[in-house]
């Protein structure tokens, strides 16, 4: 074997032995839009997910996606403990919210969410959830959507200040639209397009509060990375220690144009350095979630 062939063979062998990139998905659901468990498992494997955090619904609404609740998520997590873990969830204004959340957190749930309910961020139900999270030292994942879920987004800094020991994970349309400082002029636009003016509420929360993190999942997270790649690259660089990969896609394939999760993985690999990719895909979430 000549020197060129030897070096080529050696490089190929090294590549084959190199460990796969660890990717922790912080946002998936059981029975999402009717998707069976075996399809979810294949979907996650095809995307190259190392570990998946399941987010249950509360006892009603199904997160408006047919997602199932705590017992189903616990079932899958116990069946596949190396690959799946679960948060706990409940409608925060239900009379048994505290009892339900404490039950599943005591059974091994490692966070609260996805909180996607009709509440104001400065309300008593929000305080209840935060008090429980603080007691159990677990994060809360919140779906922010204008005039619908966790409303009054511009005042969320008050929650961050009131509960500095609770780690919050922001997600969804209003969260990601507000990377743009101009979003306050048109708050009802949930998937804005075009160039971004830096300095929106989302950026300020991430920069100013150590307990605020961001979930990159769903079409909203993908849109934030696609609409202005120059801004997205700078946003990733300055918030590299606060960004968490999530998929939140209900497709049955795990690739292609309908799978926002696989598209977001590709986008992060395009926009971020290998060091920052490792932070987003696995290292950052390990700082705030006890994955075992």
N, C-alpha and C positions, 0 to 999 in steps of 0.2 A: 504494500500500500504506500503510495507516494505521500508527501507531506500534506498536500492540499486535501486529498481524500481522508487522511488521518484526522486533520483538524475538523473537517466537515462531519466525520463520524463522531468525533468527540463532542462537538457542539450539539449534534442531534441527541446523543446519549444524555448529555447534561439537561437538555430541554425536556426529555422524556422523564427524567428523574425530578425535575423541579416541581415543588408542591403547587397544587392548584390554588388560585386566589380564594381566600376565605371571604364569603359573602353572607352576611346575616341580614335577613329580610325582616324588618320590624313591623310589617303591615300586610297581613293576609287574613282571610276569613274562611270558616267552614260553611259549606252549603251556599256559597256566594253565587247568587242568581241561579241556584239549583245545581251548581257544579258538584259532582260526586267526589268522595274522598280520594278514590284512586286516580281521578283526573287531576285533582289538586297536587297529589304527591308527584305525579309525572311532570306536571307543569313546573313545580319548584326544582325538580332534579334537572330538567332540561335547561332551565335558566342558570344552573350551577350554584344553587343556594345551599350553603352549608347548614344553616339553622334558620328556622322560621318562627317568628312570634305570631301567634294567632290572637286576633282581637275579637272577642265575643260581642254580641249585641246585648241590649238589656232585655227585659222580659217582654217588651212590646217594640214595635216599629221595625225590628230587624235591620236597623241602620239604613233603611230604605233600599236594601239590596238583597233581601231574603237571607241575610246572614243569621246563623244560629247562635245560641247563647252559651253560657258558661259550661254547662254540663257536656255539650258536644265538643267544645274546645278542650276541656279537660280530658275527655275520652281519647281524642287524637294525640294529645301530648303524652298521655300515659302509654299509648300503644306504640308511639315512636319517640321515646325520650331523648335519643341522641340528636334528632333532627327538629323536634317541635317542642315549644314551650308556649305558655299562654298567659295573657293578662286576665283580669277580672273586669266585669262591667255591670252596670245597672242604671236604669233611669234615675237621675239624681234627685228628682222631686217625688219619687215613689216612697210611701211610708216605710218600706222595708229596705231602702237603699243601703243604709249603713249595715244592717244585719247581713244582707246578701254579699256585699263587697268584703266584709270581714270574714265571712264564711269561706269564700274562695281564695282570698289571700292567705288565710290560715292553712288552706289545703295545698298551697304551693304556687299560686298565681304570682307573677313577678312585676305586675304593673296594673294600672287602671286605664281602660279605654277599649275601644275608641269611643270617647265621649262625644256623641253626635245627637244632641237633644236640644229642646227649645228653651234655652236658658240665657240669661244675661250674665256676663262674666263677673259682674259685681253683685250677684244674687246669693241668697242663703244656700241654695242647692250647690252652687260652685264652692262656697266655703266648706260645705259638708265633705265634698269630694277631696278638697285640698287637705282638710284636717285628717282624713283617713290616710291619704297618701303620705302625709308627714309622719303619722304614727307608725306606719309600716315601712317607711323609708323606700317607697317605690315611686316611679315616675307616672305622669298622667299624659296620655296622648289625646289631643283635642282637635276636633274638626271645626274649623272656623268658616262660617258661610253667612254672608251679609243678609240681615233681617230674617235669619232662619236658625242657625245653630251657633251657640256661644257668641252671641251678638255683643255689640259695643266694643269692638276690637281695639279701637283707639285708646280705650281705658284699661287694657289688659296689663299695662305696666304696674297698675296698682296691685294686681294679684301677684305679680312677680316680686314686688317689694314686700308684700305682706307675708309671703311664704318663701323666703330665700332658701330654705332647706329642701324644698320640693323641686324636682326637675320636671319641666314642662316640655312637651314635644308638640310643635305646631304642625298642622296639616290642613290641606284642602284649599278651596278656591280663594277665599278671602285672605288666608295666610300667604299664599304664593302671589296673588295679584299685588299685594302690598310690598313687594320688593321695589316697586316703582313709587317714587315720591309723588307722582301725579295721580295715583289711584284714588286719593281722597276726593278728587273732583268728580269721579264717576264710580262710586263704590259698588253700584249694582252690576257693573261689568265683571263677570266672574272669570273669563278667560281672555284677558286683554292681549293684544298683539302689538308688534312693533317695538321700537327701541325703548329702553328703560332709562329713566332718570334715577340714578342711585340715591339712596337715603330714605327709602320708604319705611313705614312702621316696622315691617318684618326685619329689615336690616338693622334698625336701631335696637329692637328687642334682642337680637342675637349678639350685637356688639356691646350693649350696655348692661346686660343681665347674665351673670354666669349660669343661672339655672334655666335658660331658654335654649332649646334645641329645635332642629327642623327635620321633618320627615319628607323626603324627596319623592314620595310615592304619588301614584295616580296621574291622570291627565293634567291636573293642575300643576304638579311638580315638574312633569315633563315639559309642559308649556313654558314654565318659567326658565327652563334651561335652553329651550329652542328659540324663543322669540327674539333674543338678542344675545348671540353667543359671546360677543365681546364683553358685555356686562356679566354674563353667566360665569365666564372664566375668572373675572375679577371678584365676583361674589363668592365663588368657591374658594378662591385663595384667601380672602380675608375672613371667611367663616369656616375654614377647613376643620376646625376643632369642634364644630357645632352641628355638622350635617350628618344625617343618618340615612342609609339606603333603605327604601321600602318599595314594594311593588304595588299592592292594592289593585291588581288587575283580575278580572273575572273570566278572562278567555280560557279556552280549553287546550291551548296549544303550547304556550310558553315561548313563543317567538313570533316574528312578523309584525305587521302594522297594527294589529288589534291588541298586542301585548305591550302595554306601556312599561311594564317592569323590565323586560329585556331591552327595550329601546332606551330606558334610563341608564341601564348598565353600560350600554354602548356610548351614551352621551357622556357619562362620567369618565369613562376611559379616554374619550376624545379630549375633554376639557381639563382634566386634572393630571398632575404628575403621578407616577407610581406611588410615591410616599403619601400623597393626599388621597389617592384611591384607597389605600389600606385603611386610612382613618375613616373615610366615608363608609366603606364596605363592612368594617368590623371593629376597628379600634375605638371609635367614638362611642358606640352603643355599649361596649363593655365597661365604659366609665360610669354609666348611669343605670344599667340593668344587670341584675344578678343572674347570669345565664347558667351558672353551675359549672 
